[in-house]
Amino acid sequence: MASAGYRFAGGEGSALSAIEPKAVYRGVENYRDIFDAGANLEFFGSRLLLSGMYHSTNSVTLGAGTTYKNQLSILVQYTTNTSDLQNYSNGEAEISLRYSFK
């Protein structure tokens, strides 16, 4: 597995606080390797978080969330299924919580 990403700060006075493009390569035993590409976007000082990721398995992950008092973040994500699994499931949803100790 290998990944790369870099966080770019948004312009001063801009609604866009930061953008973080990312790429991930995952080697999977007994299956074709997976490549992911996407970005995280932060708006209004991390009060609005948006994310998107395309997976070479023909699925997409989209997410939205927020940060409260620069310590508690919540993010909801939905991933569509790969074309091989669409007959069995419509996708999956996740809720993530993150707390930063300061």
Secondary structure, 3 states (H helix, E strand, C coil): CEEEECCEECCCCCCEEEEEEEEEEECCCCCCCEEEEEEEEEECCCCEEEEEEEECCCEEEEEEEEEECCCEEEEEEEECCCCCCCCCCCCEEEEEEEECCC
